[in-house]
């Protein structure tokens, strides 16, 4: 068993420049709680918090607007805010835990509040709730009870049907503390053991389980298509297009009218090609290269002109807006746009004329940007490269368009060097991939690592995204900037950075925490130093966890990870709805249009961020499913690994093939283990035996549970060595 050790909240944040947005929200609310009736503006708060730099003062403005959006503050007048009346309660979001209890996470509180299963009052994972908070008698942690469910996160669930004689239950996948009772007349043909989607129709106050109806049968448990569709449904993502959307897409012609070509800048005679994954079919972007008469280089970043075909208020537009992103599972892509558009009309396929929205740059040999132009174009792609083909040409100097590829790569290397000198952080993670047979069964595991050809494309996409954002946002006075969609990335949580720095000292490392640029520079040095070492993955994982998540917003705070003051997403409109918004706004403003409605676009940004998060979770879930499925044939085998995560219920171990499983704390039966959160370790109460993050271990694959996507290990014992692989 394990007992959670008292959490150390670390040093108090005192200097305003150390705030990130989350810390700033807590500080603002704490300040207002001291005088609940007070009306404040950002200047007053800046004085209270000691914020003298323009960056933090701008961040205060953004934090106030978001707190008002989320219902914590009332907007008394433009730029003036007041705390909403409180009655000893807090508002937050339910985060269900596998043990049956939940945490409530709230900007009003410095730490999560524990809600026992008996105090949930039928609240479910992701629900927005109001809670009463009270101190626990025996522990210092705060506990609470749900007193109101403000907004349900979902009413539709995917799971497995369990059939009895007169009724059935659906056991939901994912984080859930209940089964859904299904009357037999509401089964909709579902059979025992099948995957299905159910909708909750009622949850009587005194009933232990909600009542529901089966909305769709996905197929038999274990069938690959059924399981992948179940993962999509679990995160409320679609797995097919409505028939009317597909029919509308089929009516869009491939041919480009000559009249439309005459309106555009013609790049058809300029050398142009695409570089994408070998199995890609939706080609968003192409690069062109030409030597100018003055000896400089003209590089064109050509992006599919999706919004030329997907018109506002059309059914294709409505569907794209709702989806907001393509979803990339282990074995398939669920596109944002119908295949007719994503793989055909809009895709920049070789030897076809295509309409684009382009960012064109003039660069010298040092990769300095001398001129830029944005506008509508028509292109002709001369060649489609897979990343592997382009990489071979870069390495050997031989092959199609070798001169152009080598020139672009040389410019990209110089752009990247400048970016890192400016404080951009270099996270190069290795990606786990599966070789899968025709039935979806994983046959082997391999790794995908970004090489020069990947980085070449990345660098020019970053350049286009940055320069488009600057073109609209960098107008000297933020109040004069027109409404735009930015890709923002907040500064890291100072407390997490302090904890991370404490942890890496055990390996002899350290980072500088004095300024954002010092953090980035020392972090880059650290990430480069740990490459190839046993602790690499643990250090990289913890470094990423200390960072904030990037999101979309009309309220620009810059992109910390890239060290860009202005950044957006312009380069992938086939698979991201925010890029479509950016294309429309850029076109409008280049034509002299007035600023768009900020509230409308902020709501679309929030929706897009939410859908992006769902898609990422679905992708991780599909990877986890394939990991467990792959390891079913390896139960009983012994493998070396490294402790990659520590919790009060066990330790996670990552094997050399990047597959991760857990050793339940109940299997550490030689002592009573306490979770030392500050030091990322389980520590034996009596023996003081320690299982810290990063510790090498040998494990035995114990059991697999595909339904729960669980992979359990045990520590290998000396007598197990005969089965070592």
C-alpha positions in Angstrom: 0.0 0.0 0.0 1.1 3.6 -0.4 0.2 6.7 1.5 0.5 10.1 -0.2 3.1 12.2 1.6 2.2 15.8 2.5 2.6 17.9 -0.6 5.2 20.6 -0.6 3.9 23.6 -2.4 7.3 25.1 -2.9 8.3 28.7 -2.5 5.8 31.5 -2.8 6.0 33.5 -6.0 6.8 37.1 -5.1 8.3 38.7 -8.2 5.7 39.6 -10.9 7.9 38.6 -13.8 7.8 35.0 -12.6 4.1 34.8 -13.1 2.6 32.7 -15.9 -1.1 33.0 -16.7 -2.3 30.3 -14.3 -0.3 31.8 -11.4 -1.5 35.2 -12.3 -5.2 34.2 -12.2 -4.7 32.7 -8.7 -2.9 35.9 -7.5 -5.7 38.1 -9.0 -8.5 36.1 -7.3 -6.5 36.0 -4.0 -6.2 39.8 -4.1 -9.9 40.3 -4.8 -11.0 37.9 -2.1 -9.4 40.3 0.5 -11.8 43.0 -0.7 -14.7 41.3 -2.5 -16.7 44.5 -3.3 -13.7 46.2 -4.9 -13.7 47.2 -8.6 -10.3 47.0 -10.3 -8.6 47.5 -13.6 -5.4 46.0 -14.9 -3.3 49.1 -13.9 -4.4 48.8 -10.2 -3.7 45.1 -10.2 -0.3 45.6 -11.8 0.5 48.0 -8.9 -0.7 45.5 -6.3 1.3 42.7 -7.8 4.4 44.7 -8.5 4.2 44.2 -12.3 6.3 46.9 -13.9 7.2 45.2 -17.2 4.9 45.5 -20.2 4.7 41.8 -20.8 3.2 41.0 -17.3 0.9 44.0 -17.5 -0.4 42.7 -20.8 -0.8 39.2 -19.3 -2.9 40.7 -16.5 -5.3 42.1 -19.1 -5.6 38.6 -20.7 -6.1 36.9 -17.3 -8.9 39.4 -16.3 -10.7 38.8 -19.6 -10.5 35.0 -19.2 -11.6 35.1 -15.6 -14.6 37.0 -16.7 -15.3 34.6 -19.6 -15.1 31.7 -17.1 -17.6 33.3 -14.6 -15.2 34.2 -11.8 -15.5 38.0 -12.4 -18.2 40.4 -13.4 -17.4 43.1 -16.1 -18.6 46.3 -14.5 -17.5 48.5 -17.4 -14.9 48.2 -20.2 -11.6 47.2 -18.5 -13.1 47.2 -15.0 -13.8 44.0 -13.1 -15.4 42.9 -9.8 -15.4 39.5 -8.0 -18.7 37.6 -8.4 -20.5 37.2 -5.1 -19.3 34.2 -3.2 -20.9 32.1 -0.5 -18.0 30.0 0.7 -18.0 27.8 -2.4 -15.8 27.3 -5.4 -16.4 26.5 -9.0 -14.3 24.0 -10.9 -14.0 20.9 -13.1 -14.3 17.3 -12.0 -11.2 15.1 -12.7 -12.2 11.5 -11.9 -9.5 9.1 -10.6 -9.5 5.4 -11.3 -9.9 4.7 -7.6 -13.4 6.2 -7.6 -12.8 9.6 -6.0 -12.2 12.8 -7.9 -10.3 16.1 -7.8 -11.9 19.4 -8.5 -9.5 21.8 -10.3 -10.3 25.5 -10.0 -8.6 28.8 -10.7 -10.1 30.0 -7.5 -7.9 27.5 -5.5 -4.2 27.0 -5.3 -4.5 23.2 -5.3 -7.1 20.6 -6.3 -9.9 19.6 -3.9 -10.6 16.0 -3.1 -14.2 14.8 -3.6 -15.0 11.3 -2.3 -17.3 9.1 -4.3 -20.1 9.6 -1.8 -19.9 13.4 -2.2 -19.9 13.5 -6.0 -23.8 13.8 -6.3 -23.7 12.1 -9.7 -21.1 14.4 -11.1 -19.0 12.9 -13.9 -15.5 13.5 -15.3 -15.2 16.9 -17.0 -18.4 18.3 -15.4 -18.3 21.9 -14.3 -19.5 21.9 -10.7 -19.9 24.1 -7.6 -18.6 22.7 -4.4 -18.5 23.4 -0.7 -14.9 23.1 0.6 -14.1 21.9 4.1 -10.9 20.9 5.9 -10.4 17.1 6.5 -10.1 16.2 10.2 -7.2 13.8 10.0 -5.2 15.3 7.1 -4.2 18.7 5.9 -5.6 18.1 2.3 -8.8 20.0 1.5 -11.9 18.0 0.8 -15.2 19.1 -0.6 -18.7 18.0 -1.8 -20.5 18.8 -5.0 -23.6 21.0 -4.4 -24.5 21.8 -8.0 -23.7 20.5 -11.4 -23.4 23.6 -13.5 -22.7 22.0 -16.9 -22.4 18.4 -18.0 -19.3 17.6 -19.9 -21.1 14.9 -21.8 -24.3 12.7 -21.8 -23.1 10.2 -24.4 -20.7 7.4 -23.5 -19.0 4.5 -25.2 -18.5 1.2 -23.6 -19.2 -2.5 -23.5 -22.7 -4.0 -23.2 -23.3 -6.6 -20.5 -26.6 -8.3 -21.1 -28.9 -9.9 -18.6 -32.3 -11.6 -19.1 -34.5 -8.5 -18.8 -32.0 -5.6 -18.9 -28.5 -4.6 -19.6 -25.7 -2.3 -18.5 -23.2 -0.4 -20.5 -19.8 -0.2 -18.8 -18.2 3.0 -20.0 -14.6 3.2 -21.2 -12.2 5.7 -19.6 -12.7 7.6 -16.4 -16.1 6.6 -15.0 -17.4 5.5 -11.6 -20.7 4.1 -12.8 -22.4 1.7 -15.3 -25.4 2.9 -17.4 -28.6 0.9 -16.9 -30.2 0.0 -20.3 -33.8 -1.3 -20.3 -34.1 -4.2 -22.8 -36.4 -2.2 -25.1 -33.6 0.4 -25.4 -30.9 -2.0 -26.6 -31.2 -1.1 -30.3 -30.0 -4.6 -31.3 -26.9 -4.6 -29.1 -25.5 -8.0 -28.1 -23.6 -9.1 -25.0 -20.0 -8.0 -25.1 -20.4 -5.6 -28.0 -19.0 -2.1 -28.1 -21.8 0.5 -28.3 -22.6 4.2 -27.7 -25.2 5.0 -25.0 -26.9 8.2 -24.1 -28.0 9.0 -20.5 -31.7 9.8 -20.5 -32.4 10.1 -16.8 -30.6 9.9 -13.4 -33.1 9.9 -10.6 -31.7 11.4 -7.4 -31.8 8.2 -5.4 -30.7 5.9 -8.2 -27.2 4.4 -8.1 -27.0 4.2 -11.9 -28.2 6.5 -14.6 -30.7 5.2 -17.2 -29.9 5.2 -20.9 -30.5 4.1 -24.4 -28.1 2.5 -27.0 -27.7 5.0 -29.8 -25.2 3.1 -32.0 -23.7 -0.4 -32.0 -20.0 -0.2 -33.0 -19.2 -3.9 -33.3 -17.6 -6.8 -31.4 -15.1 -6.2 -28.7 -11.6 -6.9 -30.0 -12.5 -6.0 -33.6 -10.0 -3.4 -34.7 -12.5 -1.1 -36.4 -14.9 -1.4 -33.5 -12.2 -0.6 -31.0 -10.9 2.5 -32.9 -14.4 3.8 -33.4 -15.0 3.2 -29.7 -11.9 5.4 -28.9 -13.2 8.1 -31.1 -16.6 7.9 -29.5 -15.1 8.0 -26.0 -13.7 11.5 -26.8 -16.9 12.5 -28.7 -15.1 12.5 -32.1 -16.8 11.4 -35.3 -15.8 8.4 -37.3 -17.7 9.2 -40.6 -19.1 12.1 -42.4 -22.9 12.7 -42.7 -24.1 11.7 -46.2 -25.1 15.2 -47.1 -21.6 16.6 -46.4 -20.0 13.9 -48.6 -22.5 14.7 -51.4 -21.8 18.4 -51.2 -18.1 17.8 -51.4 -18.5 15.5 -54.4 -20.0 18.5 -56.3 -16.9 20.6 -56.0 -14.9 20.4 -59.3 -11.2 19.6 -59.6 -10.8 21.9 -62.6 -9.7 25.5 -61.9 -11.4 28.1 -64.1 -9.1 30.3 -66.2 -10.8 33.3 -64.8 -9.6 32.4 -61.2 -6.1 31.8 -62.4 -5.9 35.3 -63.8 -6.7 36.8 -60.4 -3.7 35.2 -58.8 0.1 35.4 -58.7 1.3 32.6 -61.0 4.0 30.3 -59.6 3.4 27.4 -62.1 6.8 27.8 -63.7 8.7 28.1 -60.5 10.3 24.9 -59.2 7.9 23.6 -56.5 7.6 20.3 -54.5 6.1 18.8 -51.4 7.8 16.8 -48.7 5.5 14.6 -46.5 5.2 11.3 -44.7 5.3 8.3 -47.1 1.7 7.3 -46.4 0.3 10.9 -46.5 -2.5 11.8 -48.9 -3.4 15.3 -47.8 -0.7 17.6 -48.9 -1.2 21.0 -47.1 2.0 22.7 -48.0 4.6 23.0 -50.8 7.9 24.9 -51.1 9.2 26.7 -54.2 12.7 28.0 -54.8 14.1 30.5 -57.3 17.3 32.4 -57.7 16.6 36.1 -58.1 18.6 38.4 -60.4 20.2 40.1 -57.4 21.6 36.8 -56.2 19.2 36.3 -53.4 16.8 33.4 -52.9 13.0 33.5 -53.3 11.3 30.9 -51.1 7.6 30.4 -51.5 5.6 28.6 -48.7 2.4 27.6 -50.6 -0.6 26.5 -48.5 -3.7 24.9 -49.9 -6.4 27.5 -50.4 -9.1 25.6 -48.6 -11.3 28.6 -47.9 -11.7 29.2 -51.6 -13.6 25.9 -51.7 -15.1 25.8 -48.2 -17.5 28.8 -48.0 -18.9 30.3 -44.9 -22.3 29.0 -43.8 -22.0 25.9 -46.0 -22.6 22.4 -44.6 -19.0 21.5 -45.3 -17.9 24.6 -43.3 -20.2 23.8 -40.4 -18.8 20.2 -40.2 -15.2 21.4 -40.4 -15.9 24.0 -37.7 -17.4 21.4 -35.4 -14.6 18.9 -35.9 -11.9 21.6 -35.8 -9.1 19.1 -36.5 -8.2 15.9 -38.2 -7.6 13.0 -35.8 -4.5 10.7 -36.2 -5.0 7.3 -34.6 -2.5 4.5 -34.8 -4.0 3.0 -38.0 -6.0 5.7 -39.6 -6.7 9.4 -40.2 -10.1 10.8 -39.5 -10.0 14.0 -41.6 -11.6 17.3 -40.8 -12.7 17.7 -44.4 -14.3 15.1 -46.7 -11.9 13.0 -48.7 -12.9 14.7 -51.9 -11.3 17.9 -50.5 -8.6 16.6 -48.2 -7.1 14.1 -50.6 -8.3 15.6 -53.9 -9.4 19.1 -54.6 -7.3 20.9 -52.0 -4.4 18.4 -51.7 -1.2 19.8 -53.4 -0.7 16.6 -55.5 2.2 16.4 -58.0 1.7 17.4 -61.6 -1.5 19.2 -60.9 -2.4 22.9 -60.9 -3.6 24.0 -57.4 -4.9 27.1 -55.7 -2.8 28.3 -52.8 -2.5 31.1 -50.2 1.2 31.8 -50.1 3.9 33.5 -48.0 6.8 34.4 -50.2 10.2 35.5 -48.8 13.4 36.9 -50.2 16.4 35.7 -48.3 20.1 36.2 -48.7 22.8 33.6 -48.2 22.7 34.2 -44.4 19.0 33.4 -44.3 18.1 37.0 -43.4 14.5 37.9 -44.5 14.8 41.0 -46.8 11.3 41.1 -48.2 8.0 39.2 -47.8 4.6 39.0 -49.6 1.3 37.3 -48.8 -1.4 36.5 -51.3 -3.4 34.2 -53.4 -1.4 32.0 -55.9 -1.6 29.1 -58.4 1.1 26.5 -58.3 2.2 23.3 -60.1 4.0 20.8 -58.0 6.9 19.2 -59.9 7.6 16.4 -57.4 6.2 14.7 -54.4 8.9 13.6 -51.9 8.5 11.3 -48.9 10.6 12.5 -46.0 12.9 9.5 -46.5 13.5 10.3 -50.1 14.3 13.9 -49.4 16.6 12.9 -46.5 18.6 10.6 -48.8 19.2 13.4 -51.3 20.3 15.8 -48.5 22.7 13.1 -47.2 24.1 12.1 -50.6 23.7 15.3 -52.6 22.3 13.2 -55.5 18.7 12.9 -56.9 15.8 14.9 -58.2 16.0 18.6 -57.4 19.1 18.0 -55.3 20.4 21.6 -55.8 17.1 23.0 -54.6 16.8 20.7 -51.6 20.4 21.3 -50.5 19.8 25.1 -50.8 16.6 25.0 -48.8 18.2 22.8 -46.2 21.1 25.2 -45.8 18.8 28.1 -45.3 16.6 26.1 -42.9 19.7 25.2 -40.8 20.6 29.0 -40.5 17.0 29.9 -39.6 17.0 27.3 -36.9 20.3 28.5 -35.5 18.9 32.0 -35.2 15.7 30.7 -33.6 17.6 28.8 -30.9 19.9 31.8 -30.2 16.7 33.9 -29.6 15.5 31.4 -27.0 13.5 28.8 -28.8 13.4 25.4 -27.0 14.5 22.3 -28.9 12.1 19.4 -27.9 12.9 16.6 -30.3 10.9 13.6 -29.1 11.1 10.1 -30.5 7.7 8.9 -31.8 6.5 5.4 -31.2 5.0 3.6 -34.2 3.6 0.2 -35.0 3.8 -2.1 -38.0 0.2 -3.3 -38.3 -1.3 -6.1 -40.5 -4.5 -5.9 -42.6 -6.6 -6.7 -39.5 -5.1 -4.0 -37.4 -2.9 -6.4 -35.3 0.4 -4.8 -34.2 3.3 -6.9 -35.5 6.3 -4.9 -34.3 7.3 -1.6 -32.8 9.6 1.0 -34.3 10.6 4.6 -33.7 10.2 7.7 -35.8 12.8 10.4 -35.3 12.8 13.9 -36.9 15.8 14.2 -39.4 17.0 17.1 -41.5 14.2 16.7 -44.1 11.6 17.0 -41.4 13.3 20.0 -39.8 13.6 21.7 -43.2 9.8 21.7 -43.7 9.3 22.6 -40.0 11.5 25.6 -40.2 9.8 27.2 -43.2 6.4 26.5 -41.8 7.4 28.2 -38.5 8.7 31.1 -40.6 5.4 31.5 -42.5 3.3 31.2 -39.3 5.5 33.7 -37.4 5.5 36.3 -40.2 1.8 36.0 -40.9 1.1 36.7 -37.2 3.5 39.6 -37.1 1.9 41.1 -40.3 -1.4 41.4 -38.5 -0.5 41.7 -34.8 2.7 43.8 -34.8 1.3 47.3 -35.2 3.0 49.0 -32.3 0.0 49.4 -30.0 -1.9 46.3 -28.9 -5.2 48.3 -28.8 -4.9 49.0 -32.5 -4.3 45.4 -33.5 -7.2 43.8 -35.4 -8.9 40.6 -34.1 -6.7 37.6 -35.1 -6.2 33.9 -34.2 -2.9 33.3 -32.4 -1.2 30.2 -31.3 -0.1 31.1 -27.8 2.1 29.3 -25.3 2.3 30.5 -21.7 5.5 30.7 -19.6 6.1 27.5 -17.5 4.8 27.2 -14.0 7.6 28.5 -11.7 6.9 25.8 -9.0 7.1 23.0 -11.5 10.4 24.4 -12.8 11.8 24.5 -9.3 10.8 20.9 -8.7 12.2 19.8 -12.0 15.5 21.5 -11.2 15.6 19.8 -7.9 15.0 16.4 -9.5 17.7 16.7 -12.2 20.3 17.6 -9.7 20.5 13.9 -8.7 21.9 13.3 -12.2 24.3 16.2 -11.9 22.3 18.6 -14.0 20.7 22.0 -13.5 19.0 24.8 -15.3 19.1 28.6 -14.8 15.8 30.1 -13.5 16.6 33.8 -13.5 14.9 34.9 -16.7 12.7 33.2 -19.4 15.7 33.4 -21.9 18.1 31.9 -19.3 15.6 29.0 -18.7 15.3 28.3 -22.5 19.1 28.5 -23.1 20.0 26.2 -20.2 17.1 23.8 -21.0 18.4 23.5 -24.5 21.9 22.7 -23.2 20.4 20.1 -20.8 18.3 18.4 -23.6 21.3 18.2 -25.8 23.5 16.8 -23.0 21.1 14.0 -22.0 20.7 12.6 -25.6 21.6 8.9 -25.7 21.8 8.6 -21.9 19.6 6.3 -19.8 17.9 9.2 -18.2 17.1 11.0 -21.5 13.4 10.1 -21.7 12.7 10.8 -18.0 14.4 14.2 -18.1 12.6 15.1 -21.4 9.2 14.0 -20.1 9.5 16.0 -16.9 10.8 19.0 -18.9 7.7 18.9 -21.1 5.4 18.4 -18.1 6.8 21.6 -16.6 5.7 23.5 -19.7 2.3 25.0 -20.3 0.1 23.7 -23.1 -0.1 25.7 -26.3 -3.6 26.8 -27.3 -5.5 29.2 -29.6 -6.6 32.6 -28.6 -7.4 36.1 -30.0 -5.6 37.4 -26.9 -1.9 37.3 -27.8 0.6 36.5 -25.1 3.3 35.2 -27.4 4.7 31.7 -27.8 7.2 30.9 -25.0 8.5 27.6 -26.4 9.4 29.1 -29.7 10.4 32.5 -28.2 8.1 34.3 -30.7 6.2 37.4 -29.7 3.7 36.7 -32.5 2.8 33.2 -33.8 -0.2 31.6 -35.5 -1.2 28.5 -37.5 -1.4 29.3 -41.2 0.1 26.3 -42.8 -2.3 23.4 -42.4 -5.9 24.4 -43.3 -6.7 20.9 -44.6 -6.4 19.5 -41.1 -6.9 22.4 -38.7 -9.8 24.8 -38.5 -7.8 27.6 -36.9 -5.7 27.8 -40.0 -8.9 28.3 -42.0 -9.9 31.2 -39.7 -6.4 32.7 -40.1 -6.7 32.4 -44.0 -10.1 34.2 -43.9 -8.9 37.0 -41.5 -5.6 37.5 -43.4 -7.4 37.8 -46.7 -9.9 40.2 -45.2 -7.2 42.5 -43.7 -5.0 42.4 -46.8 -8.0 43.7 -48.6 -8.4 46.5 -46.1 -11.3 45.0 -44.1 -12.4 46.1 -40.6 -11.5 44.2 -37.5 -13.6 41.0 -37.0 -15.8 40.3 -33.9 -13.4 39.3 -31.2 -15.9 37.4 -29.0 -17.0 35.2 -31.9 -13.4 34.3 -32.8 -12.4 33.8 -29.1 -15.3 31.3 -28.8 -14.1 29.5 -31.9 -10.5 29.5 -30.5 -11.6 27.8 -27.3 -13.6 25.2 -29.2 -10.6 24.5 -31.4 -8.3 24.2 -28.4 -10.8 21.8 -26.8 -11.1 19.6 -30.0 -7.3 19.6 -30.4 -7.0 18.3 -26.8 -9.6 15.6 -27.5 -7.9 14.5 -30.7 -4.5 14.3 -28.8 -6.1 12.2 -26.1 -7.8 9.9 -28.6 -4.4 9.4 -30.4 -2.7 8.5 -27.1 -5.5 6.2 -26.2 -5.2 4.3 -29.6 -1.4 4.0 -29.0 -2.0 2.7 -25.5 -4.5 0.2 -26.9 -2.0 -1.1 -29.4 0.8 -1.2 -26.8 -1.4 -3.5 -24.6 -2.5 -5.6 -27.6 1.1 -6.0 -28.7 2.3 -7.1 -25.2 -0.5 -9.7 -24.9 2.0 -12.1 -26.6 4.7 -11.3 -24.2 3.1 -12.0 -20.8 5.6 -13.7 -18.5 8.7 -12.2 -20.3 11.4 -10.2 -18.5 12.5 -6.8 -19.8 14.8 -4.0 -18.7 13.2 -0.6 -18.1 13.3 2.7 -16.4 10.8 4.1 -13.8 9.1 6.8 -15.9 6.3 7.9 -13.5 5.6 7.6 -9.7 2.2 7.9 -8.1 0.7 6.9 -4.8 -0.9 3.8 -6.5 2.3 2.5 -8.2 5.2 3.2 -10.4 5.2 3.3 -14.2 8.0 1.7 -16.1 9.0 2.4 -19.7 10.7 -0.4 -21.6 13.5 0.0 -24.2 10.8 -0.2 -26.9 9.1 2.8 -25.3 6.1 0.7 -24.2 4.9 1.7 -20.7 3.2 -0.3 -18.0 2.6 0.0 -14.2 3.8 -1.9 -11.2 0.9 -1.6 -8.8 2.0 -0.6 -5.3 0.2 -3.7 -3.9 2.9 -5.7 -5.7 5.6 -4.0 -3.7 4.8 -6.2 -0.7 8.0 -6.0 1.2 7.1 -2.8 3.0 4.4 0.0 3.3 5.4 2.5 0.6 4.8 6.3 0.9 4.6 8.5 -2.1 7.2 11.3 -1.8 5.8 13.7 -4.3 8.6 16.2 -3.9 11.3 13.7 -4.8 9.3 11.7 -7.4 9.7 8.5 -5.4 8.0 5.7 -3.5 9.8 5.2 -0.1 9.4 2.2 2.2 8.3 3.3 5.7 10.4 0.8 7.5 13.2 -0.2 5.2 13.5 3.2 3.5 13.9 1.4 0.2 13.3 3.9 -2.6 11.9 3.6 -6.1 12.6 7.0 -7.7 11.9 8.3 -11.1 14.7 7.3 -13.5 15.7 4.2 -11.6 16.6 1.2 -13.9 14.6 -1.9 -13.1 13.9 -5.3 -14.6 10.2 -6.2 -14.9 8.1 -9.2 -15.7 5.0 -8.6 -17.9 2.2 -9.7 -15.6 -1.2 -9.1 -17.1 -2.9 -7.1 -19.9 -6.4 -5.6 -19.9 -7.4 -4.4 -23.4 -10.8 -3.2 -22.2 -9.1 -0.8 -19.7 -6.0 -0.3 -21.8 -4.0 -1.4 -18.8 -0.6 -3.1 -18.8 0.6 -4.4 -15.5 4.2 -5.4 -14.5 5.8 -7.0 -11.5 9.4 -6.5 -10.5 11.4 -9.4 -11.8 12.9 -11.8 -9.3 16.2 -13.7 -9.5 14.4 -16.9 -10.3 12.7 -15.2 -13.3 16.0 -14.6 -15.2 15.6 -17.7 -17.3 12.8 -16.0 -19.3 14.8 -12.8 -19.8 14.5 -11.3 -23.4 
